[in-house]
Amino acid sequence: MKRLIETEYTEVLRRTKLTNDGKSLFGKEIIDGVEERNKRNKRYKAKHTLNDIRNYFVFQLLCQGIRISDLITLRWSNFIYKDKTLRIDKTMVKTGKQISVLVNDKMSSILSGYLYRYKSIFPDLISDLEMINDNIKYQYSLVNSKKSFISMEDIYYDNFYFINKEVVKYQGKIGVLIDENDINELESFLEEKRLENTLHHYINNNVEYRRNQIPYVKLSLYITELRKWHNENMRVSRDLFVSNYEVLRRKRHLMVASIIQGLISIDKVKNEFVFTLLNTNDFLGVGEDGWNLLTENQYRKFQSARSYYNKLLKIVGVQAKIDKRLTTHIARHSYTSLMLELGENVNLFDLMTSLGHTHLSTTQSYIQRISTKRVDNINLVISDTLDEGLTTINI
């Protein structure tokens, strides 16, 4: 899952029809780039990107491993907001059984990108949501960096001014973000000026450094103290980055819930599909209990969406270097596996309820392979415990 989430996907050709010489171009590199391809064939602009396909799969897993049929038929009207909690209440297509899923902030993170298309309805809210998403990405990059923030009030700030660091505003203060590479660059800069004997009067941008502002004789000691200060400040800065990141995530979650509440109140959009793998207009007359009464044309489009999703999911799996054929149902099995491995005191009934199974025997078939894996691990633990001398027993 981590590899699936962290991979940067490259768009590829999707043409399934063979070329004149009998070759398949599906999944091949787009030589002249996506933009040029889109200019030649405008229908590609409406296509789902590989990032979209990845998002759908992750959402499936987070949504208690819902089936592909329930993902592509998910409508905004399936969301309810009650007691400050956003949930999905949906009748499952395959079984007709009701399922209720808590929408967590990871799910609302995915949903946020698919709310952008309603900017004409909620211009201010969507603009704010776009800004929050950009800020979250920035904060996340800081959380995973080894940077510290130096404000103008800090004693080392002026030195970094001379290596062209971009000035940023953070938490209401003006300063710069630095890492170990910046300190190395500063050290080289100061050493160069020391050798030139210009360290005490170096002028840049009409600003003059006096000898008491930059160490002259004790340059190595200064750099050592600076690195020590940076390491200490880096921990403080990271705590601040994490705090800001978490605040923004909570703010985004509430904003997503608010926008969805607004969509539910509008008749013309509340029954639109969330992920647009199906065209809403093709299924206007289909209610929650009507998916087993589709016309031939509707059924063909329904099956086509499933096939299309699985076909692109295969490419996602290849680019993410996942050593198994990625299908929509893998999300369901992965959820089951994670629930058993990470959940505390999970029983068959819990699993049956979360997966929306009607019969316990179905749930048992899901966990048979996983149970075997757990038994194998237990056997390995027993073997390791009794390891001493066993490998030297004579046959």
Secondary structure, 3 states (H helix, E strand, C coil): CHHHHHCCCCCECCCCCCCCCCCCCCCCECCCCHHHHHHHCHHHHHCCCHHHHHHHHHHHHHCCCCCHHHHHCCEHHHEEEECCEEEEEEECCCCCCEEEEECCHHHHHHHHHCCHHHCCCCHHHHHHHHHHHHHHHHHHHHHCCCCEEEECCCCCHHHHHCCCCCCEEECCEEEEEECHHHHHHHHHHHHHHHHCCCCCCCEECCEECCCCCCCCCCHHHHHHHHHHHHHHHHHHHHHHHHHHHHHHHHHHHHHHHHHHHHHHCCHHHHCCECCCCCCHHHHCCCCCCCCCCCCHHHHHHHHHHHHHHHHHHHHHHHHCCCCCCCCHHHHHHHHHHHHHHHCCCCCHHHHHHHHCCCCHHHHHHHHHHHHHHHHHHHHHHHHHHCCCCHHHCCC
